[in-house]
Amino acid sequence: MLQTELLPLRDPNAGIRQRFGRLLRGLGPLGCVAASFIVLVLLAAILAPLIATHDPEVGSVARRFQGPSAEHWFGTDQAGRDLFSRIVWGARSSLIGAAAIVLITSVLGTGLALIASWRGGWVDALISRVLDVLFSFPNLLLAIILVAVFGKGLWPCVIALAVAYVPYTARVIRSVAMRERGMPYVRSPQLQGIGGPTIVIRHLVPNVAPQVLTGATINFGYAMIDLAALSFLGLGVQQPAADWGLMVATGKEALLQGHLAESFIAGGCIVLTVAAFGYLGERLGGRKAAGRTR
């Protein structure tokens, strides 16, 4: 009688769990804390309509400068608006604005870098000179000039900062793309007559993607700082909308009266979020570099 040996069933999710486990080990304890905090902030922004206990834009002079209570968890501001609700809703504009800047910068910067590295010659020289001109302007100064042209608000600031950030991303990605362009896996398809766009999409883009991801993670924090600075100067999000940078600005008058909550809580949210994104970007960059050296 033939006996058949039963083979154990293969878990289709085993590979996913293994990659996730390696990612967590690569991030380390502080990296996991940073990632968890970022997820918490993202959830707060997404679920703001459900989490917020009050309308963030409506207040009452009779309730101004109240301390933390069961009704107002973080207290109220000088207009009697609930600080907790404004913090939760403020996460939306802060994250959406920074994400838009990073997305535009990554697409434009990577595109220009790939074109410059692949075409070379006068194309590379022209793109490099244009980037040098933009690079010579400080981020906030260039943003203030562009906001003066396009007007105040979140999206003019996003466009202005995206233009200011493109040279940084393009320079880094161009150096990586130039190195990868001389590798055998790129030169071999050229000798076979495969077109340049196909080689760039199939070979260069996947190999510069880790650097793009790392740069985007780090730039996210810088974008949040610059957006908050523009809102603090009165050029970004306008009253009565909720925004972390704007809350730091509106809370400075309350500081003189001894009410620290608005500026300190909003400023603390900015600092912690920027630090979390910065640390996570450094860990991802170090992990990618370690993987290439092995």
C-alpha positions as CSV (number, residue, x, y, z in Angstrom):
1,M,0.0,0.0,0.0
2,L,1.4,3.3,-1.1
3,Q,1.8,5.9,1.6
4,T,1.8,9.5,0.7
5,E,3.6,12.1,2.8
6,L,1.5,15.1,3.6
7,L,3.5,18.3,2.9
8,P,2.9,21.2,5.2
9,L,0.8,23.9,3.6
10,R,2.7,27.0,2.7
11,D,1.6,30.2,4.4
12,P,1.1,32.8,1.6
13,N,1.6,35.6,4.1
14,A,4.9,34.3,5.5
15,G,7.0,36.4,3.1
16,I,5.1,39.5,4.0
17,R,5.6,38.9,7.7
18,Q,9.3,38.2,7.2
19,R,9.8,41.4,5.3
20,F,7.9,43.4,7.8
21,G,9.9,41.8,10.6
22,R,13.2,42.7,8.9
23,L,11.9,46.3,8.4
24,L,11.1,46.6,12.1
25,R,14.5,45.2,13.1
26,G,16.2,47.6,10.7
27,L,14.4,50.6,12.2
28,G,15.3,49.8,15.8
29,P,13.3,50.7,18.9
30,L,13.5,54.5,18.3
31,G,12.6,54.0,14.7
32,C,9.5,52.0,15.6
33,V,8.5,54.7,18.1
34,A,8.9,57.4,15.4
35,A,6.9,55.3,12.9
36,S,4.2,54.8,15.5
37,F,4.0,58.5,16.2
38,I,3.7,59.3,12.5
39,V,0.9,56.7,12.1
40,L,-0.9,58.3,15.1
41,V,-0.7,61.8,13.6
42,L,-1.9,60.4,10.2
43,L,-4.9,58.8,11.9
44,A,-5.7,61.9,13.8
45,A,-5.7,63.9,10.6
46,I,-7.8,61.4,8.7
47,L,-10.3,60.9,11.5
48,A,-10.4,64.6,12.5
49,P,-14.2,64.9,11.9
50,L,-14.8,62.0,14.2
51,I,-12.2,62.8,16.9
52,A,-12.7,66.5,17.2
53,T,-15.1,67.4,20.0
54,H,-16.0,70.9,18.8
55,D,-16.0,73.0,15.6
56,P,-12.4,74.2,15.3
57,E,-13.4,77.5,13.8
58,V,-16.2,78.5,16.2
59,G,-15.6,79.9,19.7
60,S,-17.0,82.1,22.3
61,V,-15.4,85.1,24.1
62,A,-17.0,83.9,27.3
63,R,-14.9,80.7,27.1
64,R,-11.6,82.3,26.2
65,F,-8.4,81.0,27.9
66,Q,-10.1,78.2,29.8
67,G,-7.9,75.5,31.2
68,P,-8.1,71.8,30.4
69,S,-11.4,70.2,31.4
70,A,-13.7,67.3,30.5
71,E,-15.3,69.5,27.9
72,H,-12.1,71.1,26.5
73,W,-9.3,68.6,26.9
74,F,-6.5,71.1,26.0
75,G,-8.4,74.2,27.1
76,T,-9.4,77.1,24.8
77,D,-7.6,79.9,23.0
78,Q,-8.1,83.6,23.1
79,A,-11.2,83.3,20.9
80,G,-12.7,80.6,23.0
81,R,-12.1,77.9,20.4
82,D,-11.4,74.3,21.6
83,L,-7.6,73.7,21.3
84,F,-7.8,69.9,21.0
85,S,-10.2,70.2,18.0
86,R,-7.9,72.8,16.4
87,I,-4.8,70.6,16.9
88,V,-6.6,67.6,15.3
89,W,-7.8,69.6,12.4
90,G,-4.5,71.5,12.1
91,A,-2.8,68.2,11.5
92,R,-4.6,68.0,8.2
93,S,-3.3,71.2,6.6
94,S,0.2,70.6,8.0
95,L,0.4,67.1,6.6
96,I,-1.4,67.7,3.3
97,G,0.7,70.7,2.6
98,A,4.0,68.9,3.3
99,A,3.0,65.8,1.4
100,A,2.1,67.9,-1.6
101,I,5.5,69.7,-1.5
102,V,7.3,66.3,-1.3
103,L,5.3,64.8,-4.1
104,I,5.8,67.7,-6.5
105,T,9.5,68.0,-5.6
106,S,10.1,64.2,-5.9
107,V,8.4,64.1,-9.4
108,L,10.0,67.2,-10.8
109,G,13.4,66.8,-9.2
110,T,13.7,63.1,-10.1
111,G,12.5,63.8,-13.7
112,L,15.0,66.6,-14.2
113,A,17.8,64.5,-12.7
114,L,17.1,61.6,-14.9
115,I,17.0,63.7,-18.0
116,A,20.2,65.5,-17.1
117,S,22.1,62.4,-16.3
118,W,20.9,60.5,-19.4
119,R,21.2,63.2,-22.0
120,G,24.4,64.8,-20.7
121,G,26.1,67.5,-22.8
122,W,24.3,70.8,-23.1
123,V,21.1,69.4,-21.7
124,D,22.8,68.5,-18.4
125,A,24.6,71.9,-18.4
126,L,21.4,73.9,-18.9
127,I,19.5,72.0,-16.2
128,S,22.4,72.3,-13.8
129,R,22.7,76.1,-14.4
130,V,18.9,76.6,-13.8
131,L,19.1,74.5,-10.6
132,D,22.2,76.5,-9.5
133,V,20.2,79.8,-9.9
134,L,17.3,78.4,-7.8
135,F,19.7,76.9,-5.3
136,S,21.3,80.3,-4.7
137,F,18.0,81.6,-3.1
138,P,17.2,80.6,0.5
139,N,14.0,78.5,0.6
140,L,11.9,80.9,2.6
141,L,13.1,84.0,0.6
142,L,12.2,82.4,-2.7
143,A,8.9,81.2,-1.2
144,I,8.0,84.7,0.1
145,I,8.8,86.2,-3.3
146,L,6.5,83.6,-5.1
147,V,3.8,84.0,-2.5
148,A,3.9,87.7,-3.0
149,V,3.2,87.0,-6.7
150,F,0.5,84.3,-6.4
151,G,-1.1,85.5,-3.1
152,K,-1.5,84.1,0.4
153,G,-2.9,80.7,1.3
154,L,-1.8,77.1,1.7
155,W,-1.5,76.2,-2.0
156,P,0.5,79.2,-3.1
157,C,2.9,78.3,-0.3
158,V,3.0,74.7,-1.4
159,I,3.8,75.7,-5.0
160,A,6.5,78.2,-3.8
161,L,8.2,75.7,-1.5
162,A,8.0,72.9,-4.1
163,V,9.9,75.2,-6.6
164,A,12.4,76.0,-3.9
165,Y,13.0,72.3,-3.0
166,V,13.4,71.0,-6.5
167,P,17.2,71.8,-6.8
168,Y,18.0,69.9,-3.6
169,T,16.3,66.7,-4.8
170,A,17.5,67.0,-8.4
171,R,21.2,67.4,-7.3
172,V,21.1,64.3,-5.1
173,I,19.2,62.1,-7.5
174,R,21.4,63.3,-10.5
175,S,24.6,62.2,-8.7
176,V,23.0,58.7,-8.0
177,A,21.7,58.5,-11.6
178,M,25.1,59.4,-13.0
179,R,26.8,56.6,-11.1
180,E,24.1,54.1,-12.1
181,R,24.3,55.1,-15.7
182,G,27.8,53.8,-16.0
183,M,26.9,50.4,-14.6
184,P,26.9,47.3,-16.9
185,Y,23.2,46.7,-16.4
186,V,22.6,50.0,-18.1
187,R,25.3,49.9,-20.8
188,S,24.4,46.4,-21.9
189,P,20.8,47.3,-23.1
190,Q,22.3,50.3,-24.9
191,L,24.6,48.0,-26.9
192,Q,21.5,45.9,-27.7
193,G,19.8,48.9,-29.2
194,I,17.1,49.3,-26.6
195,G,15.8,52.9,-26.4
196,G,16.8,55.3,-23.8
197,P,13.3,55.9,-22.2
198,T,12.9,52.1,-21.8
199,I,16.3,51.8,-20.1
200,V,15.5,54.7,-17.8
201,I,12.1,53.4,-16.8
202,R,13.1,49.8,-16.3
203,H,16.6,50.2,-14.8
204,L,17.4,53.7,-13.6
205,V,14.1,54.5,-11.9
206,P,14.0,51.4,-9.7
207,N,17.6,51.9,-8.6
208,V,17.2,55.6,-7.7
209,A,13.9,55.0,-6.0
210,P,15.3,54.1,-2.6
211,Q,17.2,57.4,-2.6
212,V,14.1,59.3,-3.7
213,L,12.1,57.6,-0.8
214,T,14.7,58.5,1.8
215,G,15.0,62.1,0.6
216,A,11.2,62.5,0.5
217,T,11.0,61.3,4.1
218,I,13.6,63.7,5.3
219,N,12.2,66.6,3.2
220,F,8.8,66.0,4.6
221,G,10.0,67.4,8.0
222,Y,11.7,70.4,6.4
223,A,8.6,71.1,4.4
224,M,6.5,71.1,7.6
225,I,8.9,73.6,9.2
226,D,8.9,76.0,6.2
227,L,5.1,75.8,5.9
228,A,4.7,76.5,9.6
229,A,7.1,79.5,9.2
230,L,5.1,80.9,6.3
231,S,1.9,80.5,8.3
232,F,3.6,82.1,11.3
233,L,4.5,85.1,9.0
234,G,0.8,85.4,7.9
235,L,1.5,84.1,4.4
236,G,0.1,80.6,4.7
237,V,-3.1,79.3,6.1
238,Q,-5.4,82.2,7.1
239,Q,-7.7,82.6,10.1
240,P,-10.0,81.1,11.3
241,A,-8.7,77.8,9.7
242,A,-6.8,75.5,12.0
243,D,-3.1,75.0,11.3
244,W,-0.2,74.2,13.6
245,G,2.0,77.0,12.3
246,L,-0.8,79.5,12.4
247,M,-1.6,78.4,16.0
248,V,1.9,79.2,17.1
249,A,1.5,82.6,15.6
250,T,-1.9,83.4,17.1
251,G,-0.7,82.0,20.5
252,K,2.2,84.4,20.8
253,E,-0.1,87.2,22.1
254,A,-1.5,84.8,24.7
255,L,2.1,84.0,25.8
256,L,2.5,87.6,27.0
257,Q,-0.6,87.0,29.2
258,G,0.7,83.8,30.7
259,H,-1.3,81.4,28.6
260,L,1.1,78.9,27.0
261,A,-1.1,76.1,25.8
262,E,-1.8,77.1,22.2
263,S,1.7,77.9,21.1
264,F,3.4,75.2,23.1
265,I,1.1,72.4,22.1
266,A,1.1,73.3,18.4
267,G,4.8,73.9,18.4
268,G,5.4,70.6,20.2
269,C,3.4,68.8,17.5
270,I,5.5,70.3,14.8
271,V,8.8,69.5,16.6
272,L,7.8,65.9,17.4
273,T,6.5,65.2,13.9
274,V,9.5,66.7,12.2
275,A,11.9,64.8,14.5
276,A,10.0,61.5,13.8
277,F,10.1,62.0,10.0
278,G,13.8,63.0,10.2
279,Y,14.8,60.1,12.3
280,L,12.8,57.7,10.1
281,G,14.4,59.0,7.0
282,E,17.9,58.6,8.4
283,R,17.2,55.0,9.5
284,L,15.8,54.2,6.0
285,G,18.8,55.8,4.4
286,G,21.2,53.9,6.6
287,R,19.4,50.7,6.0
288,K,19.5,51.1,2.2
289,A,23.2,52.0,2.3
290,A,23.9,48.9,4.5
291,G,22.0,46.7,2.1
292,R,24.0,47.9,-0.8
293,T,27.4,47.4,0.9
294,R,26.5,43.8,1.8
